[in-house]
Structure formats: structure tokens, C-alpha cells
């Protein structure tokens, strides 16, 4: 029987991460409840990608903790991550999805059903048998999101998902993300695009030099950030 207890909220408490002989993430604390889209903002090198990787479990904090409300007793991990440069296996479009589902332990019939649903949901059914690496950049990112969606995550992490896409493909991805939130999937993503953050975010976490300097409702943040670093960032000033 499928375990239905929610993994949310996700609690990050005084999480730090050391690498390359220095402190890269410095005692970051926040909670991600169910629902909505949270955006990580900050200049290059602020630690946005590292925070996402810590949350997803790809990195272990050097200090502090990253805790889910419920970790379950096995089965499919109910959070997924999409990277800035999507990882494409040297397989067909559909095999990229079914491979992820097989790795999660799903049986063949359910793998095929979920794969078909995912490709249809993200407009890739006609590309099912094509090599994934021959897709356009926008199509590859849609496939990466479809693959994650097929795992039925409660929380989806995305690291700069549109930074390498043209405006039309970016608009498609934004519409898909808004649809996922409407379906009830919680989303946490990093972006360098302030316009995108304004369009999508319910909440903003602003990072600077590995520290969380502001955590606010998105409308309030863009109307008047409290942190000096955030004000400078919104004004287009270079901050280090």
C-alpha cells in the first residue's frame, strides 16, 4: 500500500556546508511548507545551487540539519530535482522516463502508464522514440521536468531551469511550472531572472555569500526588500 504521509514541511536548521577549504553555506535556516513556489535569488556564487543540493540530499551539511516531516519506510522518494543543464541518457525520450521509474522500483505496467502520461502532459508524445539528445534545449528541459513529474514528487527542486533557453522556451517552462503548482506540487527553484521571479514566486529566499539575508513574501520583497544586499541586487548593482 502506498505511504500517503506528507514529507512536508521541509525544515532546514542552521545548515552549513564547507568545501574547497572554506565555508560556502553559513548557518542557513528556513522551512518549506506544502504549496506554492519559492524562489532562491542572489548573485552568482551566493550559494543557491548548493542550498538546493543540500535540500535534495545530494550534499550533506557540514553542520546543522535538513529534515523532512516524514521520510517513509522505503519506496519512491517524494522529491525530485531538475538541473540547469538537463541530464539526458543516451536513450530514447520514453526510455529516459522509464529508466528513472525503474530505478525508483516501479513495475513494468505502471512504468509504461506513467511514462505515457508524462510525455502527454508535457507535449512530448510525438518525440517518444527519438533519441533524447537530439531534442532542442527547451524540449530537453521539458523532458527533465516530465521525468521528475512521473515520480509524483511532493516537492520539485529546479536549478536555473531556463537560464540556457530562448524566450519562447522560457515562457513554456514558466507555464508548466505554474501548472504544477496549481496541481498541488510544491516548487523550489533558483533563478537569476528577476522578471521570472516576479511572475512565479510566492516567496523569496535571498542569499548573499552563503548566508540567507532575507526570507519574505514575494510581493513584499519586490515592493521593498529589507536587506541592503537585496536592495542593491534589485537595483542592478554588483554585489560581492
C-alpha positions, 0 to 999 in steps of 0.5 A, a space after each residue: 500500500 502506498 505511504 500517503 504521509 506528507 514529507 512536508 514541511 521541509 525544515 532546514 536548521 542552521 545548515 552549513 556546508 564547507 568545501 574547497 577549504 572554506 565555508 560556502 553555506 553559513 548557518 542557513 535556516 528556513 522551512 518549506 511548507 506544502 504549496 506554492 513556489 519559492 524562489 532562491 535569488 542572489 548573485 552568482 556564487 551566493 550559494 543557491 545551487 548548493 542550498 538546493 543540493 543540500 535540500 535534495 540530499 545530494 550534499 550533506 551539511 557540514 553542520 546543522 540539519 535538513 529534515 523532512 516531516 516524514 521520510 517513509 519506510 522505503 519506496 519512491 522518494 517524494 522529491 525530485 530535482 531538475 538541473 540547469 543543464 538537463 541530464 539526458 541518457 543516451 536513450 530514447 525520450 520514453 526510455 529516459 522516463 522509464 529508466 528513472 521509474 525503474 530505478 525508483 522500483 516501479 513495475 513494468 505496467 505502471 512504468 509504461 502508464 506513467 511514462 505515457 502520461 508524462 510525455 502527454 502532459 508535457 507535449 512530448 508524445 510525438 518525440 517518444 522514440 527519438 533519441 533524447 539528445 537530439 531534442 532542442 534545449 527547451 524540449 530537453 528541459 521539458 523532458 527533465 521536468 516530465 521525468 521528475 513529474 512521473 515520480 509524483 514528487 511532493 516537492 520539485 527542486 529546479 536549478 536555473 531551469 531556463 537560464 540556457 533557453 530562448 524566450 519562447 522556451 522560457 515562457 513554456 517552462 514558466 507555464 508548466 511550472 505554474 501548472 504544477 503548482 496549481 496541481 498541488 506540487 510544491 516548487 523550489 527553484 533558483 533563478 537569476 531572472 528577476 522578471 521570472 521571479 516576479 511572475 512565479 514566486 510566492 516567496 523569496 529566499 535571498 542569499 548573499 555569500 552563503 548566508 540567507 539575508 532575507 526570507 519574505 513574501 514575494 510581493 513584499 520583497 519586490 515592493 521593498 526588500 529589507 536587506 541592503 544586499 537585496 536592495 542593491 541586487 534589485 537595483 542592478 548593482 554588483 554585489 560581492 
